[in-house]
Amino acid sequence: MNQLAAVEGSGLHRVLVLHGWALDSGVWLASRALTDQAQFCYAYFDFPGYGVNRRQAPAASLDDMAAAALAAADSLGWSSFSVVGHSMGGATAMRVATMAPQRVRSVVAVTPASPGGTPLDADAYAHFQSAWADPATRIVKALSPGIAPVDLRNLSARNRATMNQVVWDAYLANWTSANFLTELKNYDGPVELLYGEDDPFVTPAYLSSTIAALPRHNLRCIAKAGHYPMVEQPASTVGLWEAALATSAR
């Protein structure tokens, strides 16, 4: 059974939090200190192979990742909850909602990967895969060009401490091959899509197919941030996601 990395807060609104590809749930550390723990209860989940679940085999697909996240909510006895996810975890958050639409109050997807997958040609895929040699420069810095040097160093150290190359390769295959875009129509709850103003990868154009497939959505830009706004602009990012959660109607 996969463990939760942390559960914080006493609020009645329960929130499952999912990380992205290059980092475990430690990517949320800067924002965790700013959350409203009186209104919300946050559960931070590490996908199999990451962080506290590093000894587990990686999930075989994005569907399996969503199933593992749902099992984590089950372990807490949560019958109803919202989901916040970053990048790969943002796509997974939407998959959780399509797999359990009656349980998910709302979704906040921060710079999310596409539910329709991200087709890469052989050279581009090899570039992403080989970025394991230097993820700080080739992934984090490339996608968040304005990130502070201290944050870049810390994220790089966290990467090496919480995952290995087998996990890196497995989850690259998972998020690039996601294939549930047509199922987004099955979830009619609110979905907040947040993107970084300086993110060269997850842009409004990249998100256009996701937006078109969602019954309910809101798109917001986070100023002065790239692909890691919860690190670069934690206060504004938390403010936006908690405002979205607070107004969810389900």
C-alpha positions as CSV (number, residue, x, y, z in Angstrom):
1,M,0.0,0.0,0.0
2,N,1.4,3.4,-1.0
3,Q,1.8,5.9,1.8
4,L,0.8,9.6,2.0
5,A,3.7,11.9,2.5
6,A,1.8,14.3,4.7
7,V,-1.7,15.2,5.9
8,E,-2.2,18.8,7.1
9,G,-5.1,20.9,8.3
10,S,-8.4,20.5,10.1
11,G,-10.7,22.0,7.5
12,L,-13.8,20.2,6.3
13,H,-12.8,20.7,2.6
14,R,-10.5,17.8,1.9
15,V,-7.9,18.1,-0.9
16,L,-5.7,15.4,-2.4
17,V,-2.5,16.9,-3.8
18,L,-0.5,15.3,-6.7
19,H,3.0,16.2,-7.8
20,G,4.6,16.3,-11.3
21,W,7.2,14.3,-13.1
22,A,10.6,15.7,-11.9
23,L,9.9,16.0,-8.2
24,D,8.0,14.2,-5.4
25,S,5.5,16.0,-3.1
26,G,8.4,18.1,-1.8
27,V,7.7,20.4,-4.7
28,W,4.9,21.8,-2.7
29,L,7.0,22.7,0.4
30,A,7.1,26.5,-0.2
31,S,3.3,26.6,-0.8
32,R,2.4,24.3,2.2
33,A,3.3,27.0,4.7
34,L,0.8,29.3,3.1
35,T,-2.3,27.1,2.9
36,D,-5.4,27.8,4.9
37,Q,-5.5,24.8,7.3
38,A,-8.6,25.9,9.1
39,Q,-10.7,25.7,5.9
40,F,-8.9,22.8,4.2
41,C,-7.3,19.5,5.0
42,Y,-4.5,18.7,2.5
43,A,-3.2,15.2,1.8
44,Y,0.1,15.1,-0.2
45,F,0.6,11.9,-2.2
46,D,3.8,10.5,-3.7
47,F,3.2,8.4,-6.7
48,P,4.7,4.9,-6.6
49,G,8.5,5.1,-7.0
50,Y,8.7,8.6,-5.6
51,G,9.5,10.0,-2.1
52,V,8.0,7.9,0.7
53,N,6.9,5.3,-1.8
54,R,10.3,5.1,-3.5
55,R,10.5,1.3,-2.8
56,Q,7.3,0.7,-4.8
57,A,7.4,-0.1,-8.5
58,P,6.4,2.8,-10.8
59,A,2.8,2.9,-11.9
60,A,2.4,1.4,-15.4
61,S,0.1,4.1,-16.8
62,L,-1.5,7.4,-16.0
63,D,-4.7,5.4,-15.2
64,D,-2.8,3.4,-12.7
65,M,-1.5,6.6,-11.2
66,A,-5.1,7.9,-10.8
67,A,-6.1,4.5,-9.2
68,A,-3.2,4.8,-6.7
69,A,-4.3,8.4,-5.9
70,L,-7.9,7.2,-5.3
71,A,-6.7,4.4,-3.1
72,A,-4.8,7.1,-1.0
73,A,-8.1,9.0,-0.6
74,D,-9.8,5.7,0.4
75,S,-7.2,5.1,3.0
76,L,-8.2,8.3,4.7
77,G,-11.9,7.5,4.5
78,W,-12.6,10.4,2.1
79,S,-15.8,9.9,0.3
80,S,-15.7,13.5,-1.2
81,F,-12.6,15.6,-1.9
82,S,-11.0,18.0,-4.4
83,V,-7.8,17.4,-6.2
84,V,-4.9,19.7,-6.9
85,G,-2.2,18.5,-9.2
86,H,0.9,19.9,-10.9
87,S,2.0,19.1,-14.5
88,M,1.9,15.3,-14.8
89,G,-0.1,15.4,-11.5
90,G,-2.5,18.0,-13.1
91,A,-3.4,15.5,-15.8
92,T,-3.8,12.8,-13.2
93,A,-6.0,15.0,-11.1
94,M,-8.4,15.3,-14.1
95,R,-8.2,11.5,-14.6
96,V,-9.2,11.0,-10.9
97,A,-12.2,13.2,-11.5
98,T,-13.3,11.2,-14.6
99,M,-12.8,7.9,-12.8
100,A,-14.8,9.0,-9.7
101,P,-16.9,12.0,-10.8
102,Q,-19.3,11.8,-7.9
103,R,-16.5,11.9,-5.3
104,V,-14.5,14.8,-6.7
105,R,-15.8,18.3,-5.7
106,S,-13.4,20.2,-7.9
107,V,-10.0,20.1,-9.7
108,V,-7.2,22.6,-9.8
109,A,-4.6,21.7,-12.4
110,V,-1.4,23.7,-12.2
111,T,0.5,23.9,-15.5
112,P,-1.1,20.5,-16.4
113,A,0.1,18.0,-18.9
114,S,-2.5,17.2,-21.6
115,P,-5.2,14.5,-20.9
116,G,-4.8,13.8,-24.6
117,G,-1.1,13.0,-24.3
118,T,1.9,14.9,-25.5
119,P,3.1,13.3,-28.7
120,L,6.8,13.8,-29.1
121,D,9.0,12.9,-32.1
122,A,11.9,10.5,-31.4
123,D,14.4,13.3,-30.9
124,A,12.2,15.3,-28.5
125,Y,11.4,12.2,-26.5
126,A,15.1,11.3,-26.3
127,H,15.8,14.9,-25.1
128,F,13.3,14.6,-22.3
129,Q,14.6,11.1,-21.4
130,S,18.2,12.2,-21.4
131,A,17.4,15.2,-19.2
132,W,17.8,12.8,-16.2
133,A,21.6,13.6,-16.5
134,D,20.9,17.2,-15.5
135,P,17.2,17.8,-14.7
136,A,17.8,21.1,-13.0
137,T,19.1,22.7,-16.2
138,R,17.4,20.7,-18.9
139,I,13.9,20.6,-17.3
140,V,13.4,22.9,-14.3
141,K,15.4,25.8,-15.6
142,A,14.3,25.3,-19.2
143,L,10.6,25.5,-18.2
144,S,11.0,28.1,-15.5
145,P,13.7,30.5,-16.8
146,G,13.2,33.0,-14.0
147,I,13.5,30.6,-11.1
148,A,15.7,31.7,-8.2
149,P,19.1,29.9,-8.1
150,V,18.5,28.7,-4.5
151,D,15.2,27.1,-5.6
152,L,16.9,25.5,-8.6
153,R,19.6,24.0,-6.3
154,N,17.0,22.7,-3.8
155,L,14.8,21.2,-6.5
156,S,17.8,19.4,-8.1
157,A,18.8,18.0,-4.7
158,R,15.3,16.9,-4.0
159,N,15.1,15.1,-7.4
160,R,18.2,13.0,-6.7
161,A,17.1,12.2,-3.2
162,T,13.6,11.0,-4.0
163,M,13.6,9.1,-7.3
164,N,15.8,7.2,-9.8
165,Q,16.2,6.9,-13.5
166,V,13.9,3.9,-13.8
167,V,11.1,6.1,-12.3
168,W,12.1,9.0,-14.5
169,D,11.7,6.9,-17.6
170,A,8.5,5.2,-16.5
171,Y,6.6,8.4,-15.8
172,L,7.8,10.1,-18.9
173,A,6.1,7.4,-20.8
174,N,3.0,7.7,-18.6
175,W,2.3,11.5,-19.0
176,T,3.3,11.7,-22.7
177,S,0.9,8.8,-23.6
178,A,-2.2,9.9,-21.6
179,N,-5.3,9.2,-23.5
180,F,-8.5,10.2,-21.8
181,L,-9.4,13.5,-23.5
182,T,-12.7,12.3,-24.7
183,E,-13.7,11.2,-21.2
184,L,-13.4,14.7,-19.7
185,K,-17.0,15.2,-20.6
186,N,-17.9,12.7,-17.9
187,Y,-16.9,15.2,-15.2
188,D,-19.1,18.2,-14.9
189,G,-17.4,19.7,-11.7
190,P,-15.3,22.9,-11.9
191,V,-11.8,22.6,-13.2
192,E,-9.4,25.5,-12.6
193,L,-6.5,25.5,-15.1
194,L,-3.5,27.6,-13.9
195,Y,-0.5,28.3,-16.2
196,G,2.7,30.3,-15.7
197,E,3.2,33.5,-17.7
198,D,6.7,32.4,-18.6
199,D,6.2,28.7,-19.1
200,P,7.3,27.9,-22.7
201,F,5.7,24.4,-22.6
202,V,2.2,24.6,-21.0
203,T,0.7,27.6,-22.7
204,P,-3.0,28.5,-23.6
205,A,-2.4,27.0,-27.0
206,Y,-1.1,23.7,-25.5
207,L,-4.2,23.7,-23.2
208,S,-6.7,24.4,-26.0
209,S,-7.8,20.8,-26.5
210,T,-8.2,20.3,-22.8
211,I,-10.3,23.5,-22.5
212,A,-12.5,22.5,-25.4
213,A,-13.2,19.1,-23.8
214,L,-14.1,20.3,-20.3
215,P,-17.7,21.0,-19.5
216,R,-16.7,23.5,-16.8
217,H,-13.4,25.3,-16.6
218,N,-11.6,28.5,-15.8
219,L,-8.2,29.5,-17.1
220,R,-5.9,31.8,-15.2
221,C,-2.4,33.1,-15.7
222,I,0.1,33.3,-12.8
223,A,2.3,36.3,-13.4
224,K,6.1,36.1,-13.2
225,A,6.1,32.3,-13.1
226,G,7.1,29.5,-15.4
227,H,6.3,25.8,-15.0
228,Y,6.8,25.7,-11.2
229,P,4.6,28.5,-10.0
230,M,4.1,26.9,-6.6
231,V,7.8,27.4,-6.1
232,E,8.3,30.6,-8.0
233,Q,5.2,32.5,-6.8
234,P,3.8,30.4,-3.9
235,A,1.6,33.1,-2.4
236,S,-0.3,34.0,-5.6
237,T,-0.5,30.3,-6.6
238,V,-2.0,29.2,-3.3
239,G,-4.3,32.2,-3.3
240,L,-5.6,31.3,-6.8
241,W,-6.1,27.6,-6.0
242,E,-7.7,28.1,-2.7
243,A,-10.1,30.7,-4.1
244,A,-11.1,28.2,-6.8
245,L,-11.6,25.4,-4.2
246,A,-13.6,27.7,-1.9
247,T,-16.1,28.5,-4.7
248,S,-16.6,24.8,-5.8
249,A,-20.2,24.0,-5.8
250,R,-20.1,20.2,-5.5
